[in-house]
Amino acid sequence: MSAKEGVMDRRNAHNARRRLRARRMMVLGPALVSTMVLATTAAWALITPTKVLVMPAIQVLPFSNGTYLAYTSNSRSEPKHFNAYARRLSDGRTIRINASGTEGFEGGFDPGTNTVIYQQVKSASSDIYTFNLDTRVRHRVGQIDTKRWEAQPRISASSITFFREYYSRSTGKPYVGMFIYSRTSGSSRLVAFSDLNIWNGSLGDRYATYTRCGGKSCTAWVYDRRSDIQKGLRIPSPNQVPQYAPVVDETNDLVFFARSGFHCGQGVRILQVPLTRLGAKPTKVAALPTGSDLDNEASLSLNAGTNMYDYLFTRVTCPYNSANIYSVQGVSAGPVTG
């Protein structure tokens, strides 16, 4: 079992039958890493990832609005129980987001606010909620709630993406639909449907991203709301090597994602390509040392001090020892001001 499989198993072990089980499947034999086509840039141009939050147990699903860092964590005393938290960057004060007696999984900030969206799980029920960190008011997003299992929300000023789980009557196997909910019209649209493991990515006003994983590898996808292409476009991958954790920078029309070998911690790179040319040769932004890898999700955060975007991710140690939050700082320029 790979380290990332271990992370996913620990996150899902208490309710694996019902959870949306999305993880990278590293089941191939030794990869011919020397033959992989990886984009290269001058070594001095790479950005070294820096620690953001390192604590015992597991920290995943990082998001920041510049005031708070939101994330999901378990504890050594309760390794199978996960809560969503927000940590104020100025003083480290931490607020638990999900209600007492539930579990919570982070989904990001409503742009320009201190309100987060998250998945709240209680027994066999999973719903999408928002939580205002200023007022401490929790609200179930009833417009997208059904009796089915809703999970993995992301939010932008105009939309919400989320996953909904179905089961095949003939096989009993789960199928997952990815939906976009319009906050203006109040309607939801199915944009992807998969019997593979699927993991949400980022959401902007135009683009959404996600990762799909099968028995051999993972693929990163970009969905353009202005396009009629169902499921979106897959970011090309040389030799079908795993690609995952895609996030879109709509300010600069870029998509960032991870690429690795077929085993945990093998040749892990963070790359970028233009949104308008997904097949272009990627630019290498950062690299992880051998034995370290990413979880399947990442996010972009605007750093107010530098007016640059930072790429937030969970760094996993292989074999599974830890999962903590790191950042690749200054991956692209922020919006022009003034």
C-alpha positions in Angstrom: 0.0 0.0 0.0 1.3 3.4 -0.9 1.5 6.3 1.5 -1.3 8.1 -0.3 -3.5 5.0 -0.1 -2.7 4.9 3.6 -3.9 8.5 4.0 -7.1 7.8 2.2 -7.7 4.6 4.1 -7.3 6.4 7.4 -9.6 9.2 6.3 -12.2 6.7 5.1 -11.8 3.7 7.4 -14.6 4.5 9.8 -17.1 4.7 6.9 -15.4 3.2 3.9 -18.6 1.6 2.5 -20.3 5.0 2.2 -17.4 7.5 1.8 -16.5 8.8 -1.7 -13.2 6.8 -1.9 -10.9 8.7 -4.1 -7.2 8.0 -3.9 -4.2 7.3 -6.1 -3.8 3.6 -6.9 -0.1 2.8 -7.1 -0.4 -0.9 -8.1 2.0 -1.2 -11.1 5.5 -2.7 -11.0 8.6 -0.6 -10.9 8.3 2.4 -13.1 10.8 3.3 -15.7 11.3 6.8 -14.3 14.3 7.5 -16.4 12.1 7.2 -19.5 9.4 9.6 -18.3 9.2 12.9 -20.2 9.3 15.6 -17.4 9.4 19.3 -18.2 12.6 20.9 -17.0 13.6 24.5 -16.2 16.8 25.9 -14.8 17.3 24.5 -11.3 17.6 27.9 -9.8 14.1 28.7 -10.9 12.5 26.1 -8.7 10.6 27.2 -5.5 11.3 25.2 -2.4 8.1 24.2 -0.5 7.8 25.7 3.0 6.0 24.4 6.1 2.7 25.9 6.9 1.2 23.6 9.5 3.0 20.6 11.0 1.3 18.8 13.8 0.9 15.2 15.0 -1.4 12.9 13.0 -2.9 14.0 9.7 -3.7 17.5 8.3 -5.3 17.7 4.8 -7.6 19.9 2.6 -5.8 23.2 3.1 -7.4 26.5 2.1 -6.6 30.1 3.1 -8.2 33.5 2.6 -5.2 35.4 4.1 -6.9 35.7 7.5 -7.5 32.1 8.3 -6.0 28.7 7.3 -8.8 26.1 7.0 -8.0 22.4 7.0 -9.1 19.0 8.2 -7.4 17.0 10.9 -7.6 13.9 13.0 -5.7 13.2 16.2 -3.5 10.5 17.6 -6.1 9.7 20.3 -8.9 9.5 17.6 -7.2 8.6 14.3 -10.5 7.6 12.6 -12.3 10.9 13.5 -11.8 14.0 11.4 -12.8 17.6 12.2 -12.7 20.7 10.0 -10.8 23.7 11.6 -9.9 27.3 10.9 -6.7 28.7 12.3 -6.3 32.5 12.5 -3.0 33.4 11.0 -2.4 36.4 13.2 -2.4 34.5 16.6 -3.0 30.8 15.9 -6.4 30.7 17.5 -8.3 27.7 16.2 -12.0 27.2 15.7 -13.7 23.9 15.0 -16.1 24.2 12.2 -18.3 21.1 12.2 -21.0 20.6 14.8 -20.5 18.5 17.9 -21.0 14.8 17.3 -20.2 15.1 13.6 -17.1 14.9 11.3 -16.1 17.7 9.0 -14.1 17.9 5.8 -13.0 21.4 4.5 -13.9 22.8 1.1 -12.6 26.3 1.0 -13.6 30.0 1.5 -16.4 31.9 -0.1 -14.3 34.6 -1.9 -13.9 37.8 0.0 -15.4 36.5 3.2 -14.6 34.5 6.4 -17.2 31.9 5.5 -16.1 28.4 4.7 -17.9 25.6 2.9 -17.5 22.1 4.1 -18.8 18.5 4.2 -20.5 17.5 7.5 -20.9 13.8 8.2 -23.1 12.2 10.8 -23.7 8.5 10.8 -24.8 7.5 7.3 -25.6 11.1 6.3 -23.4 13.6 4.5 -24.4 17.1 3.6 -22.9 20.4 2.5 -22.7 23.3 5.0 -21.3 26.8 5.3 -19.9 28.2 8.5 -19.3 31.9 9.2 -16.2 32.3 11.3 -17.2 35.8 12.4 -20.7 35.0 13.6 -20.2 31.3 14.2 -23.4 30.6 12.3 -23.7 27.2 10.6 -26.0 26.8 7.6 -26.9 23.7 5.6 -26.9 24.4 1.9 -30.4 22.9 1.4 -30.6 23.8 -2.3 -28.2 20.9 -3.1 -29.2 18.5 -0.3 -30.8 15.1 -1.0 -30.9 11.8 0.8 -27.8 10.8 -1.1 -24.2 11.2 0.0 -23.0 14.8 -0.9 -19.4 15.5 -0.5 -16.2 17.4 -1.4 -17.6 20.9 -2.0 -15.8 23.9 -3.5 -17.1 27.4 -3.8 -16.6 30.5 -5.9 -18.5 33.8 -6.0 -20.9 32.4 -8.6 -21.0 28.6 -8.1 -20.5 25.6 -5.9 -19.2 22.2 -7.1 -19.9 19.0 -5.2 -20.0 15.3 -5.6 -23.1 13.1 -5.2 -22.8 9.3 -4.8 -25.1 6.8 -6.6 -25.1 3.0 -6.7 -25.6 0.7 -9.6 -28.6 -1.5 -9.2 -26.9 -4.3 -11.1 -23.5 -4.3 -9.5 -24.0 -2.4 -6.3 -20.8 -0.4 -7.0 -20.7 3.3 -6.4 -20.8 5.9 -9.1 -20.1 9.5 -8.5 -21.6 12.6 -10.2 -19.9 15.9 -10.1 -22.3 18.8 -10.1 -22.0 22.6 -10.5 -24.6 24.6 -8.6 -25.3 28.2 -9.7 -25.6 30.6 -6.8 -27.5 32.9 -9.1 -30.1 30.7 -10.7 -30.3 28.1 -8.0 -30.0 25.2 -10.5 -27.5 22.4 -10.5 -25.8 20.8 -13.6 -24.1 17.4 -13.9 -20.7 17.9 -15.5 -19.0 14.6 -14.9 -20.0 11.1 -14.0 -17.5 8.3 -13.1 -17.2 4.9 -11.7 -13.6 5.6 -10.9 -12.2 7.3 -7.9 -12.7 11.0 -8.3 -11.4 13.9 -6.2 -12.5 17.6 -6.4 -10.0 20.3 -7.2 -10.5 24.0 -7.5 -13.4 26.2 -8.6 -13.3 29.7 -10.1 -16.0 31.7 -11.9 -15.2 30.0 -15.1 -13.1 26.8 -14.5 -13.3 23.8 -12.3 -10.8 21.0 -11.9 -10.8 17.5 -10.6 -8.7 14.3 -10.5 -9.8 10.8 -11.6 -7.9 7.7 -10.5 -8.1 4.1 -11.8 -6.2 1.0 -11.1 -3.1 2.1 -12.8 -2.8 5.9 -12.7 -4.5 9.3 -12.2 -5.5 12.0 -14.6 -6.0 15.7 -14.0 -9.0 17.5 -15.6 -10.1 21.0 -16.4 -13.8 21.9 -16.9 -14.6 25.1 -18.7 -18.2 26.3 -18.0 -18.3 28.2 -21.3 -17.6 25.0 -23.2 -20.0 22.3 -24.2 -17.4 19.6 -23.7 -18.8 17.1 -21.2 -16.4 16.1 -18.4 -13.9 18.8 -19.5 -10.4 18.3 -20.9 -7.7 16.0 -19.6 -4.2 17.5 -19.1 -2.0 15.3 -21.3 0.3 13.0 -19.5 3.5 11.4 -21.0 3.5 7.6 -20.7 0.3 7.8 -18.7 2.2 8.8 -15.5 0.0 10.0 -12.6 -1.2 13.6 -12.6 -3.3 15.0 -9.8 -4.1 18.0 -7.5 -5.0 20.4 -10.3 -5.9 24.0 -9.4 -6.6 26.9 -11.8 -5.3 30.5 -11.6 -7.9 32.5 -13.5 -6.0 35.7 -13.1 -3.2 34.4 -15.2 -4.9 31.7 -17.2 -2.8 28.9 -15.7 -3.4 25.5 -14.2 -1.0 24.0 -11.6 -0.9 20.3 -11.0 1.4 17.5 -9.6 3.1 14.7 -11.7 4.9 11.7 -10.3 6.1 8.2 -10.9 3.9 5.2 -10.2 5.0 4.8 -6.6 4.6 7.1 -3.6 7.3 9.8 -3.4 8.8 9.0 -6.9 9.8 11.9 -9.0 7.1 14.3 -7.7 7.0 17.6 -9.4 4.6 20.6 -9.4 4.0 21.9 -12.9 2.1 24.6 -14.7 0.6 25.0 -18.2 -1.5 27.6 -19.9 -5.3 27.0 -19.7 -5.5 27.7 -23.4 -2.8 25.2 -24.3 -3.1 22.2 -22.0 -0.9 20.1 -24.3 2.0 22.6 -24.1 5.3 21.6 -22.4 4.8 22.3 -18.7 7.0 24.6 -16.7 8.4 22.9 -13.6 7.6 25.1 -10.5 8.7 22.9 -7.6 10.0 19.5 -6.7 9.6 17.2 -3.7 12.4 15.1 -2.4 12.3 11.4 -3.0 10.0 9.8 -0.4 7.6 12.7 -0.2 4.4 13.1 -2.2 1.2 15.1 -2.4 -2.3 14.2 -1.3 -4.9 14.5 -4.1 -6.0 18.1 -3.3 -4.4 21.5 -3.4 -5.5 25.1 -3.5 -4.3 28.6 -4.4 -4.2 31.3 -1.9 -3.5 35.0 -2.6 -0.7 36.3 -0.3 -1.6 39.9 0.6 1.9 40.7 1.6 3.4 39.8 -1.7 0.3 40.0 -4.0 1.4 36.6 -5.3 -0.5 33.3 -5.4 0.7 30.4 -3.1 0.0 26.7 -3.9 -1.1 25.0 -0.7 -1.0 21.2 -0.5 -0.7 18.3 1.9 2.8 16.8 1.9 2.8 13.0 2.7 5.9 11.1 3.9 6.4 7.7 2.3 5.8 5.1 3.7 3.0 6.7 5.7 4.4 8.5 8.6 2.9 12.0 8.4 0.7 14.3 6.4 1.2 18.0 6.9 0.4 21.3 5.1 3.0 22.9 3.0 3.1 25.8 0.5 4.9 26.7 -2.7 5.0 30.4 -2.4 4.8 32.9 -5.2 3.8 30.6 -8.1 2.2 33.4 -10.1 1.3 37.1 -9.9 -1.8 38.3 -8.1 -4.4 40.7 -9.6 -3.3 44.1 -10.7 -4.4 46.7 -8.1 -4.7 50.5 -8.2 
